[in-house]
Amino acid sequence: MPTAHKGSPAEVAALDAYIKLMRASETVTARAHGIIGDLTLTQFGVLEALYHRGPLCAGAIAEKILKSAGNLTLVLSNLERDGLVVRQRDCQDARRVIISLSPAGRDKIAALFPKVAAAITAEFGPLSPAEQAMLGELCKKLGRGRTPSSTAARE
């Protein structure tokens, strides 16, 4: 569904693209992550980051999964309560807390991740490898945001 906004052609084009991007993102995310069971997407993101990157401080996890440190505190508390992560003070810097997977957390993400990877692969099946690469580049470009030179080029 296109935007109902009656603005300039640039506004209408941007809003239409935004609506399509968000709808596609929400739809693919819901279908691909429907298999994570009792975890939230943020909890899954934390477990996945620790699984692939190893023990991290909370700030590094927040940066990797694009969440605020405040939001992450509650998520980590819940994962710790459920026995999926362990928090320990950094022996070199007592101000830092290092989060790592517990054995139960490692088992859980090791079982879930291949299923999620397969589901995401299936969701991207309608796109050719070249289209997937192009989409990735376009998303990266959009994610970087406007630079002074790109703003000047559009004006």
C-alpha positions in Angstrom: 0.0 0.0 0.0 1.6 3.3 -1.0 1.6 6.4 1.1 -1.5 8.6 1.2 0.7 11.6 1.8 0.2 14.3 -0.9 3.6 15.9 -0.7 6.4 16.5 -3.1 7.4 13.7 -5.5 10.6 13.2 -3.5 8.5 12.8 -0.3 6.1 10.4 -1.8 8.9 8.3 -3.3 10.8 8.2 -0.1 7.7 7.4 2.0 6.6 4.6 -0.5 10.1 3.1 -0.3 10.1 3.3 3.5 6.7 1.6 3.8 7.8 -1.2 1.5 11.1 -1.6 3.3 9.4 -1.7 6.8 6.7 -4.1 5.7 9.2 -6.5 4.0 11.4 -6.3 7.1 8.6 -7.0 9.6 7.1 -9.8 7.5 10.4 -11.6 6.8 11.5 -11.1 10.5 8.2 -12.5 11.8 8.3 -15.6 9.5 12.0 -16.3 9.9 12.1 -15.8 13.7 8.9 -17.6 14.4 11.0 -20.6 15.3 12.9 -19.1 18.3 10.2 -20.2 20.7 10.2 -18.5 24.1 13.0 -16.1 23.3 12.4 -12.5 22.3 14.2 -11.2 19.2 16.5 -9.2 21.4 17.3 -12.2 23.6 18.0 -14.3 20.5 20.3 -11.5 19.2 22.3 -11.5 22.4 22.7 -15.2 22.4 23.7 -15.2 18.7 26.3 -12.4 19.3 27.8 -14.3 22.1 27.8 -17.5 20.1 29.6 -16.1 17.2 31.8 -13.4 18.9 32.5 -15.0 22.3 32.3 -13.2 25.7 31.5 -9.5 25.4 30.8 -6.5 27.6 27.3 -5.2 27.6 28.2 -2.1 25.6 29.7 -4.3 22.8 26.6 -6.5 22.7 24.3 -3.4 22.6 26.3 -2.0 19.7 26.2 -5.3 17.8 22.5 -5.8 18.2 21.6 -2.1 17.8 19.9 -1.8 21.2 20.3 0.7 24.0 22.4 -0.2 27.1 19.3 0.5 29.2 17.2 -2.0 27.3 19.9 -4.5 27.3 20.2 -4.5 31.1 16.8 -6.1 31.5 17.3 -8.5 28.7 20.6 -9.7 30.2 18.9 -10.0 33.6 16.2 -12.2 32.1 18.8 -14.4 30.2 20.8 -14.8 33.4 17.7 -15.7 35.4 16.9 -18.3 32.8 20.4 -19.7 33.1 21.4 -18.9 29.5 24.2 -16.3 30.2 26.7 -15.6 33.0 28.0 -12.2 34.1 31.5 -11.9 35.5 33.6 -8.9 36.5 36.5 -8.3 34.1 39.7 -9.2 36.0 41.7 -6.4 34.3 39.0 -3.7 34.8 36.5 -4.3 37.7 34.2 -1.6 36.2 33.5 -3.9 33.2 31.2 -6.9 33.3 31.8 -9.6 30.8 28.8 -11.6 29.6 29.3 -15.1 28.3 27.0 -18.0 27.3 26.3 -20.6 30.0 26.5 -24.3 28.8 22.6 -24.2 28.6 22.8 -21.0 26.6 25.4 -22.5 24.2 23.2 -25.6 23.7 20.1 -23.5 23.1 21.7 -21.2 20.5 23.6 -24.0 18.9 20.3 -25.8 18.3 18.4 -22.7 17.2 20.8 -20.9 15.0 20.9 -23.4 12.1 17.1 -23.4 12.0 17.0 -19.6 11.9 19.7 -19.4 9.2 17.8 -21.9 7.1 14.6 -19.9 7.5 16.3 -16.7 6.5 17.9 -18.4 3.5 14.4 -19.6 2.5 12.9 -16.1 3.0 15.6 -14.7 0.6 15.0 -17.4 -1.9 12.9 -15.3 -4.2 16.0 -13.0 -4.8 18.9 -14.2 -6.9 22.4 -14.0 -5.3 23.0 -10.9 -7.3 19.8 -9.3 -6.0 20.7 -10.3 -2.4 24.1 -8.6 -2.8 22.4 -5.5 -4.3 19.9 -5.3 -1.5 22.7 -5.6 1.0 24.6 -2.8 -0.6 21.5 -0.6 -0.8 20.7 -1.3 2.9 24.3 -0.5 3.8 24.2 2.8 1.9 20.9 3.7 3.5 22.2 2.7 7.0 25.2 5.0 6.6 22.9 7.9 6.3 23.3 11.2 4.6 26.8 12.7 4.4 27.4 16.4 3.7 28.5 15.6 0.1 25.4 13.4 -0.6 23.2 16.2 0.8 24.8 18.8 -1.5 24.5 16.5 -4.5 20.7 16.2 -4.0 20.1 19.9 -3.6 
